[in-house]
């Protein structure tokens, strides 16, 4: 006769294994149904990625970046994809922010680095282009250059970057128009603030950088600032220093014409 407690524990373990296997199958299937894409996350562990222990883990089938009040970060840190660098590519993934006790989710900050460079391998510090996101949805989908030229395109801006005479490492930004309506932007802000899973799609081709969130184009950039623009580099996920926060990523798929 099997004791109830032992049976219950075994059943929970089996259910957990089944859930993990299901998540992994979904990630592989998603990439398989998109010709030319490969899955960068297996849904169960951080194989192929490198980040600070205690900050990054896998929870509920998602890469999870978490900071805690008792162990504050000295600065921003990143989970770096270690299986190549990218130049021209399309990246698709899902992300969401989750509430943390004692902290305001709207102050949570993260992003996806691309064509970036590793500045401090020990602390997993990365600099470069970043598709930005935050727990309040205010900056979701904009372009920020970490440890570089700063904010390059606000949400729903279409811009051209060119050299700024007399001001090195600061681009001249010409705003060419809007990529989406204020109503579209408001809907994205509300969805992020609710903690919904959001679709992020990055299409990067030469000088042209395009960001999409839930199918809405949130940024379009032509980078003609040749002294500072990046042609290739690493992919990485960010956790920002500051209040305790939690961000999650899953179903990460990459289609790259020149992955090295």
ChimeraX attribute file (.defattr): number of C-alpha atoms within 10 A of each C-alpha:
attribute: neighborCount
match mode: 1-to-1
recipient: residues
	/A:1	3
	/A:2	7
	/A:3	7
	/A:4	9
	/A:5	9
	/A:6	9
	/A:7	11
	/A:8	12
	/A:9	11
	/A:10	12
	/A:11	12
	/A:12	11
	/A:13	12
	/A:14	12
	/A:15	12
	/A:16	13
	/A:17	13
	/A:18	12
	/A:19	15
	/A:20	20
	/A:21	15
	/A:22	13
	/A:23	20
	/A:24	22
	/A:25	13
	/A:26	15
	/A:27	21
	/A:28	20
	/A:29	13
	/A:30	17
	/A:31	20
	/A:32	14
	/A:33	9
	/A:34	12
	/A:35	9
	/A:36	13
	/A:37	20
	/A:38	18
	/A:39	21
	/A:40	22
	/A:41	24
	/A:42	23
	/A:43	27
	/A:44	19
	/A:45	16
	/A:46	19
	/A:47	13
	/A:48	13
	/A:49	18
	/A:50	16
	/A:51	23
	/A:52	15
	/A:53	7
	/A:54	11
	/A:55	18
	/A:56	23
	/A:57	19
	/A:58	16
	/A:59	15
	/A:60	14
	/A:61	23
	/A:62	26
	/A:63	25
	/A:64	24
	/A:65	27
	/A:66	18
	/A:67	22
	/A:68	18
	/A:69	13
	/A:70	7
	/A:71	10
	/A:72	12
	/A:73	17
	/A:74	10
	/A:75	11
	/A:76	17
	/A:77	23
	/A:78	29
	/A:79	26
	/A:80	22
	/A:81	19
	/A:82	13
	/A:83	13
	/A:84	12
	/A:85	18
	/A:86	22
	/A:87	21
	/A:88	20
	/A:89	21
	/A:90	20
	/A:91	22
	/A:92	20
	/A:93	21
	/A:94	19
	/A:95	24
	/A:96	24
	/A:97	29
	/A:98	19
	/A:99	18
	/A:100	16
	/A:101	10
	/A:102	11
	/A:103	15
	/A:104	14
	/A:105	23
	/A:106	16
	/A:107	16
	/A:108	26
	/A:109	25
	/A:110	29
	/A:111	26
	/A:112	24
	/A:113	27
	/A:114	28
	/A:115	22
	/A:116	23
	/A:117	19
	/A:118	18
	/A:119	13
	/A:120	11
	/A:121	12
	/A:122	9
	/A:123	15
	/A:124	18
	/A:125	21
	/A:126	26
	/A:127	21
	/A:128	26
	/A:129	28
	/A:130	26
	/A:131	27
	/A:132	25
	/A:133	26
	/A:134	23
	/A:135	27
	/A:136	22
	/A:137	26
	/A:138	21
	/A:139	23
	/A:140	28
	/A:141	31
	/A:142	27
	/A:143	29
	/A:144	23
	/A:145	20
	/A:146	19
	/A:147	13
	/A:148	16
	/A:149	17
	/A:150	16
	/A:151	17
	/A:152	24
	/A:153	25
	/A:154	21
	/A:155	24
	/A:156	25
	/A:157	22
	/A:158	22
	/A:159	22
	/A:160	21
	/A:161	21
	/A:162	19
	/A:163	18
	/A:164	13
	/A:165	9
	/A:166	7
	/A:167	9
	/A:168	11
	/A:169	16
	/A:170	19
	/A:171	24
	/A:172	18
	/A:173	20
	/A:174	16
	/A:175	14
	/A:176	12
	/A:177	11
	/A:178	17
	/A:179	21
	/A:180	16
	/A:181	12
	/A:182	12
	/A:183	9
	/A:184	16
	/A:185	22
	/A:186	12
	/A:187	13
	/A:188	23
	/A:189	18
	/A:190	14
	/A:191	17
	/A:192	23
	/A:193	19
	/A:194	17
	/A:195	18
	/A:196	15
	/A:197	18
	/A:198	18
	/A:199	18
	/A:200	23
	/A:201	23
	/A:202	22
	/A:203	17
	/A:204	22
	/A:205	16
	/A:206	13
	/A:207	17
	/A:208	14
	/A:209	19
	/A:210	22
	/A:211	27
	/A:212	22
	/A:213	22
	/A:214	16
	/A:215	12
	/A:216	20
	/A:217	25
	/A:218	30
	/A:219	27
	/A:220	27
	/A:221	24
	/A:222	19
	/A:223	21
	/A:224	16
	/A:225	19
	/A:226	12
	/A:227	11
	/A:228	17
	/A:229	21
	/A:230	18
	/A:231	16
	/A:232	19
	/A:233	21
	/A:234	23
	/A:235	27
	/A:236	28
	/A:237	26
	/A:238	24
	/A:239	25
	/A:240	23
	/A:241	17
	/A:242	18
	/A:243	18
	/A:244	23
	/A:245	28
	/A:246	23
	/A:247	28
	/A:248	23
	/A:249	23
	/A:250	26
	/A:251	26
	/A:252	24
	/A:253	24
	/A:254	22
	/A:255	20
	/A:256	20
	/A:257	13
	/A:258	12
	/A:259	16
	/A:260	12
